[in-house]
Amino acid sequence: MHPASLTKGYGGNPPSGRSVSPPRTGPFYCPHPGGGSKPHGRTPSPRPGPARVGFAFGDRHTEIPDRHPDRARPRPSAEPGPRLSDPYGGADNHVNLRDKLRGLLVRLYARRVEGHLDHAQVPKHIGVIMDGNRRWAKASGSTTVHGHRAGAEKIEEFLGWCSETDVEVVTLWLLSTDNFDRPQEELGPLLGIIEDVVRTLAADGRWRVHHVGNPDLLPSPMQNALKEAEESTAGIDGILVNVAIGYGGRQEIADAVRSMLLDAQDKGTPMEDLAEAVDVDMIGRHLYTGAQPDPDLVIRTSGEQRLSGFMLWQTAHSEYYFCEVFWPAFRKVDFLRAMRDYAARHRRYGG
């Protein structure tokens, strides 16, 4: 469909960055499901207002709000009891039609964004702070464990999007050193879910798995799963997936300095010579990520705007993208927005 036809009834292109109400005419106008005019002398049940949508037009765009059903407050379930009759099919039919229309528009919008994405400008290394599992579960009236499981199920889908856009390295922060302070009734199931994620990624056969974090902090089953995943995927020529488990940015730098000192001791290097030789590159070689490229882009979901200690050394020149959506509700259109935003930035590296 030509973009110009989508603006019919808007009076031209909608202002950038704002949501607008759908037109009362044109291809996306939705009359009453029953068609025609309202029956004489009958008043239908009240209906929700029309969905608010948006599209991209050239260099200007109107974003589709992130307040989709998974992110916003869940709709309450219907209470038993008498319901008012609706001559036009009922409120549920209206809601279903609205949701279907919205889903169609989101897919069209995502396809348009993807079609304009320059793959030469996409980040080669993406770091992801997957935040919001518990809040997503609370908003949906579910349990914390269910929220963590939903977040785990999103990972393979996300990696598939990265493959489609030629991303080479992805670092997923699955468990921080601070997370060990959580109650055991949450931490135990969470560790089991993360172990399942590691084994699933290794069994998929498309990605090379690498652990970043302090293995000494992890239980033996998790250590074994990580070791087996790294060994079984070492020869795979696909996206390098860093699974940050038992990871903390300060802990990584401390471990890097410790590793550097022990290495110098093994080689018999005098402390004075080591002090003279220490530079940024030497410390960088002893980080968990070793010789990997630094992240070009860091995405954090749930609306929080902080790093929380994620890859403190490697992200000195990284770009950041903060998304309002909780991680389990993160969609391809959200991913493509991050890619588009990154491609539009001009990285100067302090120059």
C-alpha positions as CSV (number, residue, x, y, z in Angstrom):
1,M,0.0,0.0,0.0
2,H,1.4,3.4,-0.9
3,P,2.3,5.5,2.2
4,A,0.2,8.4,1.0
5,S,-3.0,6.4,1.3
6,L,-2.3,5.8,5.0
7,T,-2.5,9.6,5.7
8,K,-6.0,10.0,4.3
9,G,-8.1,11.7,6.9
10,Y,-5.0,12.9,8.9
11,G,-4.7,16.2,6.9
12,G,-1.2,15.3,5.8
13,N,1.7,13.6,7.5
14,P,1.2,13.3,11.3
15,P,3.7,15.1,13.5
16,S,6.9,13.1,14.2
17,G,6.9,11.2,17.5
18,R,3.2,11.6,18.3
19,S,0.3,9.1,18.2
20,V,-2.8,10.2,16.4
21,S,-6.3,8.8,16.2
22,P,-7.3,6.8,13.2
23,P,-9.1,8.6,10.4
24,R,-12.9,8.5,10.1
25,T,-12.5,7.8,6.4
26,G,-10.1,5.9,4.3
27,P,-8.9,2.2,4.2
28,F,-8.4,1.9,8.0
29,Y,-11.7,3.3,9.1
30,C,-13.7,0.7,11.1
31,P,-17.5,1.1,11.1
32,H,-19.7,-0.9,13.3
33,P,-19.2,-4.6,12.7
34,G,-22.8,-5.0,11.8
35,G,-22.5,-2.4,9.0
36,G,-25.0,0.3,8.1
37,S,-26.5,2.8,10.5
38,K,-27.6,2.1,14.1
39,P,-31.1,0.6,14.5
40,H,-33.7,3.2,15.2
41,G,-34.7,3.5,18.8
42,R,-31.9,1.3,20.2
43,T,-28.8,2.4,22.0
44,P,-25.8,0.0,21.7
45,S,-23.5,-0.8,24.6
46,P,-20.7,1.7,25.1
47,R,-17.6,0.8,23.1
48,P,-13.9,1.4,23.8
49,G,-12.3,4.2,21.9
50,P,-10.4,3.5,18.7
51,A,-6.8,2.2,18.8
52,R,-4.0,4.7,18.5
53,V,-1.5,3.9,15.8
54,G,1.4,5.4,13.9
55,F,3.5,4.9,10.8
56,A,6.8,6.0,9.4
57,F,6.8,8.4,6.4
58,G,10.2,9.1,4.9
59,D,12.5,10.9,7.4
60,R,9.6,11.6,9.7
61,H,7.7,9.0,11.6
62,T,5.0,8.5,14.2
63,E,5.8,5.7,16.6
64,I,3.3,3.0,17.5
65,P,3.1,3.3,21.3
66,D,4.8,0.6,23.4
67,R,1.7,0.2,25.4
68,H,0.6,-3.0,23.7
69,P,-1.3,-5.7,25.7
70,D,1.9,-7.4,27.0
71,R,3.3,-4.2,28.3
72,A,0.3,-2.4,29.6
73,R,-2.0,-3.4,32.5
74,P,-3.7,-6.7,31.6
75,R,-7.4,-6.6,30.9
76,P,-9.4,-8.0,33.8
77,S,-11.3,-11.2,33.2
78,A,-15.0,-11.0,32.6
79,E,-17.1,-11.3,35.8
80,P,-20.0,-13.8,35.8
81,G,-23.5,-12.3,35.7
82,P,-25.9,-10.7,33.2
83,R,-24.5,-8.7,30.4
84,L,-26.1,-6.1,28.3
85,S,-26.9,-7.1,24.8
86,D,-25.0,-5.5,21.9
87,P,-26.8,-5.4,18.5
88,Y,-23.4,-5.1,16.8
89,G,-21.7,-8.3,18.0
90,G,-20.7,-7.4,21.6
91,A,-17.7,-5.6,23.1
92,D,-15.5,-8.7,22.8
93,N,-15.8,-8.7,19.0
94,H,-14.9,-5.0,19.0
95,V,-11.8,-5.7,21.1
96,N,-10.8,-8.6,18.9
97,L,-11.2,-6.6,15.8
98,R,-9.2,-3.8,17.3
99,D,-6.4,-6.1,18.4
100,K,-6.2,-7.8,15.0
101,L,-6.1,-4.5,13.2
102,R,-3.4,-3.3,15.5
103,G,-1.3,-6.4,15.0
104,L,-1.6,-6.0,11.2
105,L,-0.5,-2.4,11.4
106,V,2.5,-3.3,13.7
107,R,3.6,-5.9,11.2
108,L,3.3,-3.5,8.3
109,Y,5.2,-0.9,10.2
110,A,8.0,-3.4,11.2
111,R,8.3,-4.5,7.5
112,R,8.7,-0.9,6.5
113,V,11.4,-0.2,9.1
114,E,13.2,-3.4,8.1
115,G,13.0,-2.5,4.4
116,H,14.8,0.9,5.1
117,L,17.4,-0.6,7.4
118,D,21.0,-0.4,6.0
119,H,22.7,-3.6,7.0
120,A,26.1,-1.9,6.6
121,Q,25.2,0.3,9.5
122,V,24.0,-2.3,12.0
123,P,26.0,-3.0,15.2
124,K,28.3,-6.0,15.1
125,H,28.2,-6.6,18.8
126,I,25.0,-6.0,20.8
127,G,24.8,-6.2,24.6
128,V,21.4,-6.8,26.1
129,I,20.3,-6.1,29.7
130,M,17.1,-8.3,29.7
131,D,15.1,-6.5,32.4
132,G,11.5,-6.6,33.5
133,N,10.7,-10.3,33.8
134,R,9.2,-9.9,37.3
135,R,7.3,-6.8,36.5
136,W,5.9,-8.4,33.4
137,A,4.7,-11.3,35.5
138,K,3.1,-9.1,38.1
139,A,1.3,-7.0,35.4
140,S,-0.1,-10.2,33.9
141,G,-1.2,-11.6,37.2
142,S,1.3,-14.5,37.0
143,T,4.2,-15.8,39.1
144,T,7.8,-14.6,39.1
145,V,8.9,-18.0,37.9
146,H,6.5,-17.7,34.9
147,G,8.0,-14.3,34.2
148,H,11.6,-15.7,34.1
149,R,10.4,-18.6,31.8
150,A,8.8,-16.1,29.5
151,G,12.0,-14.1,29.4
152,A,14.0,-17.2,28.6
153,E,11.7,-18.1,25.7
154,K,12.3,-14.7,24.1
155,I,16.1,-15.3,23.8
156,E,16.0,-17.6,20.7
157,E,13.6,-15.3,19.0
158,F,15.9,-12.4,19.6
159,L,18.9,-14.2,18.3
160,G,17.0,-15.0,15.2
161,W,16.4,-11.3,14.6
162,C,20.1,-10.7,15.1
163,S,21.0,-13.3,12.5
164,E,18.7,-11.7,10.0
165,T,20.5,-8.3,10.4
166,D,24.1,-9.6,10.3
167,V,24.9,-9.1,13.9
168,E,28.1,-11.1,14.8
169,V,28.3,-11.0,18.6
170,V,25.5,-10.9,21.3
171,T,26.1,-10.6,25.0
172,L,23.0,-11.6,27.1
173,W,23.1,-10.7,30.8
174,L,21.2,-13.6,32.4
175,L,22.4,-13.4,36.0
176,S,24.3,-10.7,37.9
177,T,26.4,-11.1,41.0
178,D,23.8,-9.0,42.8
179,N,21.1,-11.5,41.9
180,F,22.6,-14.0,44.4
181,D,21.0,-11.8,47.1
182,R,17.5,-12.8,46.0
183,P,15.4,-15.1,48.1
184,Q,16.2,-18.8,47.6
185,E,12.7,-19.6,46.5
186,E,13.3,-17.3,43.5
187,L,17.0,-17.9,42.9
188,G,16.7,-21.7,42.8
189,P,14.2,-21.9,39.9
190,L,15.9,-19.0,38.2
191,L,19.2,-20.9,38.1
192,G,17.4,-24.0,36.7
193,I,15.8,-21.8,34.0
194,I,19.2,-20.3,33.0
195,E,20.8,-23.7,32.9
196,D,18.0,-24.9,30.5
197,V,18.7,-21.8,28.3
198,V,22.4,-22.7,28.1
199,R,21.7,-26.2,27.1
200,T,19.0,-25.1,24.6
201,L,21.3,-22.7,22.9
202,A,24.0,-25.3,22.6
203,A,21.6,-27.9,21.2
204,D,20.2,-25.5,18.6
205,G,23.4,-25.7,16.5
206,R,23.3,-22.2,15.1
207,W,25.3,-20.3,17.7
208,R,28.7,-20.5,19.5
209,V,28.2,-20.2,23.3
210,H,30.8,-18.5,25.5
211,H,30.5,-17.9,29.2
212,V,31.3,-14.5,30.7
213,G,31.3,-14.3,34.5
214,N,32.9,-15.8,37.5
215,P,32.3,-19.6,37.4
216,D,33.3,-20.0,41.0
217,L,30.1,-18.3,42.0
218,L,27.9,-20.8,40.2
219,P,26.7,-24.3,41.4
220,S,28.3,-27.3,39.9
221,P,25.5,-28.3,37.5
222,M,25.6,-24.8,36.0
223,Q,29.4,-24.9,35.6
224,N,29.1,-28.3,33.9
225,A,26.4,-27.0,31.5
226,L,28.5,-24.0,30.6
227,K,31.6,-26.1,30.0
228,E,29.7,-28.6,27.8
229,A,28.0,-25.8,25.8
230,E,31.3,-24.1,25.1
231,E,33.0,-27.3,24.0
232,S,30.1,-28.6,21.8
233,T,29.7,-25.3,20.0
234,A,33.3,-24.3,19.6
235,G,33.4,-25.1,15.9
236,I,30.1,-23.5,14.9
237,D,30.4,-20.6,12.5
238,G,27.4,-18.5,13.7
239,I,26.7,-15.7,16.1
240,L,29.0,-15.7,19.1
241,V,26.6,-15.7,22.1
242,N,28.1,-14.5,25.4
243,V,26.0,-15.7,28.3
244,A,26.7,-13.4,31.2
245,I,26.0,-15.6,34.2
246,G,27.3,-14.7,37.7
247,Y,28.5,-11.5,36.0
248,G,29.4,-8.1,37.5
249,G,31.3,-5.3,35.8
250,R,33.5,-4.5,38.8
251,Q,34.0,-8.2,39.5
252,E,35.2,-8.6,35.9
253,I,37.8,-5.9,36.2
254,A,39.0,-7.2,39.5
255,D,39.3,-10.7,38.0
256,A,41.2,-9.3,35.0
257,V,43.8,-7.6,37.2
258,R,44.2,-10.8,39.3
259,S,44.6,-12.8,36.1
260,M,47.2,-10.4,34.8
261,L,49.2,-10.6,38.1
262,L,49.1,-14.4,38.2
263,D,50.2,-14.5,34.6
264,A,53.2,-12.3,35.3
265,Q,54.1,-14.4,38.3
266,D,54.0,-17.6,36.2
267,K,56.4,-16.0,33.7
268,G,58.7,-14.7,36.4
269,T,58.1,-11.1,35.5
270,P,59.4,-8.7,38.1
271,M,56.8,-6.4,39.6
272,E,58.7,-3.3,38.4
273,D,58.6,-4.6,34.8
274,L,55.0,-5.4,35.0
275,A,54.1,-1.9,36.3
276,E,55.9,-0.5,33.3
277,A,54.2,-2.8,30.9
278,V,50.6,-2.4,32.1
279,D,48.3,-0.6,29.6
280,V,44.7,-0.7,28.5
281,D,45.3,-3.4,26.0
282,M,46.9,-5.7,28.5
283,I,44.0,-5.4,30.9
284,G,41.6,-5.9,28.1
285,R,43.1,-9.2,27.1
286,H,42.4,-10.6,30.6
287,L,38.7,-9.6,30.6
288,Y,36.0,-12.3,30.3
289,T,35.5,-11.3,26.6
290,G,39.2,-11.4,25.8
291,A,39.9,-10.4,22.2
292,Q,36.3,-9.9,21.3
293,P,35.2,-6.5,19.9
294,D,33.5,-4.1,22.3
295,P,29.7,-3.8,22.2
296,D,28.6,-1.2,19.6
297,L,25.1,-1.1,21.1
298,V,23.6,-1.9,24.5
299,I,19.9,-2.4,24.7
300,R,18.1,-2.3,28.1
301,T,14.4,-3.1,28.4
302,S,11.8,-2.2,31.0
303,G,12.4,1.6,30.9
304,E,15.3,1.7,33.4
305,Q,18.1,4.0,32.2
306,R,21.2,2.7,33.9
307,L,23.9,0.1,33.3
308,S,23.9,-1.5,36.7
309,G,27.5,-2.6,36.2
310,F,27.1,-4.2,32.7
311,M,30.4,-4.5,30.8
312,L,31.8,-1.3,32.5
313,W,35.2,-1.6,30.7
314,Q,33.9,-2.6,27.2
315,T,31.1,-0.1,26.9
316,A,33.3,3.1,27.1
317,H,32.3,4.0,23.6
318,S,29.1,2.0,23.2
319,E,25.7,3.5,22.2
320,Y,22.8,2.9,24.5
321,Y,19.1,2.3,23.6
322,F,16.6,2.2,26.5
323,C,13.2,0.6,25.7
324,E,10.0,0.9,27.7
325,V,8.9,-2.7,27.0
326,F,9.5,-5.5,29.5
327,W,11.8,-8.1,28.2
328,P,9.2,-10.9,27.7
329,A,7.1,-8.5,25.6
330,F,10.0,-7.3,23.5
331,R,9.0,-7.5,19.8
332,K,10.8,-7.5,16.5
333,V,9.5,-3.9,15.8
334,D,11.2,-2.8,19.1
335,F,14.4,-4.5,17.9
336,L,14.2,-2.8,14.5
337,R,13.7,0.6,16.2
338,A,16.9,0.1,18.1
339,M,18.7,-0.8,14.9
340,R,17.3,2.2,13.1
341,D,18.2,4.5,16.0
342,Y,21.8,3.2,16.1
343,A,22.2,3.6,12.3
344,A,21.2,7.2,12.6
345,R,23.8,8.1,15.2
346,H,27.2,9.5,14.4
347,R,29.9,7.8,16.5
348,R,32.9,10.0,17.1
349,Y,34.8,8.1,19.7
350,G,35.8,11.4,21.4
351,G,37.1,12.9,18.2
